[in-house]
């Protein structure tokens, strides 16, 4: 399906990292043959893969370090949760 890395999360769901333009990566959850249900954007493929490997869904509902969550319109400057804003 073109994912750079994939694994089963602690909640049993499958997640993977897909490449984006300009070297960015998107950590995706709810993987299906036709796509994915949700995703978080990262500054690089490596950052997205690191977040995928570190993510424990028993401790957090979403991964750390992302700069954009397209589903909710949230953005974080350089992945810092304290800078989160919501774009209309």
HUJO-V316037 format. One record per residue. N is the residue number from 0. RES is the residue in one small letter. PHI is phi in degrees with one decimal (* if undefined). OMEGA is omega in whole degrees, -180 to 180 (* if undefined). NEAR is the number of other C-alpha atoms within 8 Angstrom. Layout:
n: (N | N)
res: (RES | RES)
phi: (PHI | PHI)
omega: (OMEGA | OMEGA)
near: (NEAR | NEAR)
This chain:
n: (0 | 1 | 2 | 3 | 4 | 5 | 6 | 7 | 8 | 9 | 10 | 11 | 12 | 13 | 14 | 15 | 16 | 17 | 18 | 19 | 20 | 21 | 22 | 23 | 24 | 25 | 26 | 27 | 28 | 29 | 30 | 31 | 32 | 33 | 34 | 35 | 36 | 37 | 38 | 39 | 40 | 41 | 42 | 43 | 44 | 45 | 46 | 47 | 48 | 49 | 50 | 51 | 52 | 53 | 54 | 55 | 56 | 57 | 58 | 59 | 60 | 61 | 62 | 63 | 64 | 65 | 66 | 67 | 68 | 69 | 70 | 71 | 72 | 73 | 74 | 75 | 76 | 77 | 78 | 79 | 80 | 81 | 82 | 83 | 84 | 85 | 86 | 87)
res: (x | x | x | x | x | x | x | x | x | x | x | x | x | x | x | x | x | x | x | x | x | x | x | x | x | x | x | x | x | x | x | x | x | x | x | x | x | x | x | x | x | x | x | x | x | x | x | x | x | x | x | x | x | x | x | x | x | x | x | x | x | x | x | x | x | x | x | x | x | x | x | x | x | x | x | x | x | x | x | x | x | x | x | x | x | x | x | x)
phi: (* | 92.0 | -74.6 | -75.2 | -157.3 | -150.3 | -160.1 | -87.6 | -78.1 | -63.9 | -88.9 | 92.8 | -77.9 | -93.1 | -135.5 | -151.7 | -112.2 | -108.9 | -72.4 | -121.5 | -66.1 | 59.8 | 79.5 | -78.1 | -135.2 | -124.2 | -84.6 | -114.0 | -122.1 | 67.5 | -64.3 | -133.9 | -66.5 | -98.2 | 155.2 | -151.8 | -91.4 | -147.1 | -159.7 | -127.5 | -93.5 | -126.7 | -66.6 | -151.3 | -58.5 | -60.6 | -64.3 | -67.4 | -65.7 | -60.9 | -64.9 | -61.6 | -68.9 | -86.8 | -69.7 | -115.3 | -67.7 | -72.9 | -103.8 | -147.7 | -74.0 | -142.6 | -70.6 | -100.9 | 85.8 | -76.4 | -110.2 | -150.4 | -121.2 | -57.3 | -60.9 | -100.0 | 81.3 | -79.4 | -134.6 | -134.3 | -65.8 | 52.6 | 77.8 | -85.2 | -60.1 | -72.9 | -103.9 | -63.6 | -131.3 | -118.5 | -90.0 | -66.8)
omega: (176 | 179 | 179 | -180 | 178 | 176 | 175 | -179 | -178 | 177 | 178 | -180 | 176 | 178 | 180 | 179 | 177 | 179 | 175 | 179 | 176 | 175 | 178 | 179 | 177 | 175 | -174 | 176 | -179 | -176 | 176 | 177 | -179 | -179 | -177 | -178 | -176 | -180 | 179 | -176 | -179 | -177 | -179 | 175 | -177 | 180 | 179 | 179 | 178 | 179 | 178 | -178 | -177 | -172 | 174 | -176 | 174 | -177 | -175 | 180 | 179 | -178 | 179 | 170 | -179 | 178 | -179 | 174 | -174 | -177 | -177 | -177 | -179 | 176 | 178 | 179 | 179 | 177 | -178 | -177 | -180 | -179 | -173 | 174 | 177 | 178 | -179 | *)
near: (3 | 5 | 9 | 9 | 8 | 10 | 9 | 9 | 11 | 8 | 7 | 6 | 9 | 11 | 14 | 14 | 16 | 13 | 12 | 8 | 5 | 4 | 9 | 12 | 16 | 14 | 16 | 14 | 12 | 10 | 11 | 6 | 5 | 4 | 6 | 10 | 8 | 8 | 12 | 13 | 14 | 16 | 12 | 9 | 14 | 7 | 11 | 16 | 12 | 8 | 12 | 14 | 7 | 6 | 11 | 8 | 10 | 7 | 5 | 8 | 6 | 6 | 10 | 7 | 11 | 15 | 14 | 11 | 12 | 9 | 6 | 6 | 10 | 11 | 11 | 14 | 9 | 8 | 10 | 11 | 8 | 5 | 7 | 10 | 7 | 8 | 6 | 3)
